[in-house]
């Protein structure tokens, strides 16, 4: 049983070697111009388009994977940056146990949520790109290896067909010569052989010639059938595959652009949120600096008054209006750091750089948190009246 198996394997190997030798011989004869070659210009154009399409698809797939690798790298870099920010933000910087502790905790919570949302957005973006554009290209490229293998097989079968065609044609041309060669030895044999054997010898030689001819004709028919079947299949499939490339590219880049648009839109919102949080922290810091400065100035003023109480009587306060350079109720000067458009008649419109003389409210109950009362210094210096006074947001200014 083992010997039979070896014999079959050896027989197949011998057949494959013979086929390769025959093909190699046929190609050499075709290159030397001693044998014509079957050519199909339309099919060759299809193959050229196929190779172009396969190379472009492979390059697009490679670049898309490189893009996703870059997205993953950006995600990791963004995560490390956000982690660094979270570690750097320490609530004790701003005095957690003081009156602004609640606001700080809210800011902390907002920042934590913002960082978590950013990380989730990156992961969703990467996963969506993996699920749609990349998977589409993966499925698209799986068609090419099989078709490429069948094109190569079609080329081999075309060489086999050409070889069988040339062999059959050579037998047709040499048939008359072979009959003449058969007839001459037959005449010689007739002289030596008995009369009853002469007809048998001639019939045997003619049968041998016809057997080779018939075998060559069968080989030609079989090679032609295999070649034409492959050729027809590929001629139907290649144009369809070539036309499909447009739809694949449209779907891939539309999906890519859609995910990019959604990602950057959401990321823009999160970036704005983070910017707002940082702005709140800065405003909180400025408010605390102002509160600390007021406390320090008050303590210093009390100390001075205490020291001078035993001496001369106190001087008239600047807020009494006895001096002409400041209006009655003057507290301190502030400078606008942002433009503010008044939305009510009792509000003061500000332009960046305006200097405002802050005034005391007639009734403390009238003052809202975060709002000041004042008149522009330029108006006071020109008109010496406070008829143009109005309220304005304190966080749009800073003390000078």
Secondary structure, DSSP 8 states (H G I E B T S, - for coil): -HHHHHHHHHHHHHHHHHHHHHHHHHHHHHHTTSS-----HHHHHHHHHHHHHHHHHHHHHHHHHHHHHHHHHHHHHHHHHHHHHHHH--GGGG-TTSTTHHHHHHHHHHHHHHHHHHHHHHHHHHHHHIIIIIHHHHHHHHHHHHHHHHHHHHHHHHHHHHHHHHHHHHHHHTHHHHHHHHHHHHHHHHHHS-HHHHHHHHHHHHHHHHHHHHHHHHHHHHHHHHHHHHHHHHHHHHHHHHHHHHHHHHHHHHHHHHHHHHHHHHHHHHHHHHHHHHHHHHHHHHHHHHHHHHHHHHHHHHHHHHHHTTSS-----GGGS-STTS-TTEEEEEEESS-B---STTB--B-TT-EEEEE--SSGGG--TTEEEEEEHHHHHHH---TT-EEEEGGGEEE-
